[in-house]
């Protein structure tokens, strides 16, 4: 069976050459290899083809047969790694916490441990009869997040 580590060793320089980053690698029991990549400026089909060819050229099908899929992290797919959060600063996210709580807000910042969402709330302010909308920053750690997706907007 082809190891995940072997794929990582092969794909890392290919990603650097294409100015992309790795989101996920999986190798199934039947040697189905799935490599998911992303980039700060998106991922072209040509980049996926180039990475796929690079991986295929470094593996020996005569020694061990495999199926290979190189794909980009799709729209509507959950964010998996901190770099994807950093790429999407300024975007609106739907977040589901491991507790089941759902939060929607604008991604203000992200680092390697968590991120900050700006969540709009209506509150009563002193001296005002109407509720005012305020944006409250909420700090979330990745370990408490079940899923986070960028909200797609069609205009």
N, C-alpha and C positions, 0 to 999 in steps of 0.2 A: 504494500500500500504506500502511496506517495504521502509524505508527511507535510503538515502545514508549515513546518519550519523550512523545509526545502523550497516551498512556494514563496515564502516570505523572503528568503535569501535571493531568489531569482527576481521577484517583482520589485523590490526596493529600488535598485538602480534604474529600472525601467520607469518607475513613477517619477523619480527625480528628473530624468531626462524629459518627461512630458509635463513637468511642473504640476503634478497631481499628488494626492495623498490617499493612503489606503484607509478604507472604512472597515472592511471585513474580508476575511478569507475563510472558506470552509472546504473541507475535503471529506466527502461521504465515503462510506464503506465500499461503495462500488467505484471509487476513484473519480467521482464527479467533483470537479474543482470549480468553485464559484468565487471569483474575485470581484469585490465591489470597490469602486474608486470614486473620488470626488475631486473637485478643484475649486479654487477660490473664484475662478471665472468660468466655471462649468466644465463639462467634459465633452469632447467631440467624438464622433464615431471613429474618426481616423486614429485618435489616441487609444481608444479601446482596441482597435484592430492591431495597432503597433504593439501594445502590451500583450495581447493574445499571441501574436506571432513570436514575440520575445520569449514568452513562457514555453510555447510549443517547441521552439528551437533548442531550448535548454533541457528538455525532458526527452527521454528515449521511449518512444511508443513500442519498439520491439521488445524492450525489457519489461515494460509495464504499460498496459493500455489505460487510457483515461479519457474523460469527457471534460472539456474546458469551456467555461462561460466567464467572460469579462464584461462587467456591466457598470453603469454609472448609478450613483445613489439617486433614485427617482424622486420626482415631485410627489408629495403626499406620503412619502416613506418617513418613518420615525428617524430623528437625529440619533446617531449612535455614539459619536466621539466628540470631545471638546472642540476640535477644529471645525466641525460642522456648525456648532453653536456660534463660534467666533465669526464664521463666514456669513451667518444670517443675522448679525446684529442689526437692529432697526426693523426687522420683520415681526409680524404678529405670530405668536405661537399658541397652539392648544396643548396644554400640558395635563397629563394624568399622573397623579402621585400614586405611590404604592398603597396608600391608604384608600384610594378610590376617589379622592377629591379631584375635581377638575378646575383648572385655572386657565384663563385666557388673558394674554397681555403682550406688550411689545418687549422684545428682547433688548435690554439696555446694555448689558455687558456679559462677558463669559471668560472664564479662565479654566485651569486644569482641574479645579475642585467643584465648580458650580457656576451658576449664572444668576443674573438679576432680571426679573420681569417687572415692567411698569404696568400695574393693573389699575384700570379706571374704576372709581367708585363714586357714588353720589352720597354726599354727607351734608348734614345741616351745619352751617357755619354760624357763629354768633353774629347777631344783627341782621341776618338774612332770612326771609320767609321761605324762599325756594331753596331746594337742595342744590348744591354746587358739585360739579364733577371735578374730582381731584385724582391725580395719578399717584398711587402708592407703590414704592419699590418693594418687591418681595425677593429675598435671597433664597435660592434653592440649591441644594447639593445634588449632584448627579445620582448619588446612591439612593435618594428618596424618590426619584422619578421613574415611573413605569414606562411612560412614552412621552415624547414631545414631537409635534409635527408643525411645520410651517403652514399657516393658514393661506390657502390659495384664494386670490381675489381676481375676479373677472370683471373688467370694466368695459 
